[in-house]
């Protein structure tokens, strides 16, 4: 009779609800948008590298990029308000590009 194989249990299994994952993504988009907005507005030494990277990628539209991230954050929040609708986010991205 063959020996039974011992199954290795995963040490940590993470089960998150769908709404929790959406909230984590929206929080990430909001925080990244705030970071980019601070980098474009302030001219300190700590944000200069991020500011130059933004202006190299987007040029004069670098000021509008954080707002695209805010719209994605509102989209993932799934609230019943105008800014969290898909057509608002897609329309802003079309105008941005």
Residue pairs with C-beta under 8 A, 6 or more apart in sequence:
16 24
19 78
22 76
22 77
22 78
23 76
23 77
25 76
26 72
26 73
26 74
26 75
26 76
26 77
27 73
28 73
29 69
29 70
29 72
29 73
29 76
30 69
30 70
30 73
32 69
33 66
33 67
33 68
33 69
33 70
33 73
34 66
35 50
36 50
36 54
36 65
36 66
36 69
37 66
38 47
39 47
39 50
39 51
39 54
40 51
40 54
40 62
40 63
40 65
40 66
43 51
51 62
54 62
54 65
55 62
58 64
58 65
61 96
64 96
65 96
67 92
68 92
68 93
68 96
71 83
71 88
71 89
71 92
71 93
72 89
74 81
74 83
74 84
74 88
74 89
75 84
75 85
75 86
75 89
77 84
78 84
82 88
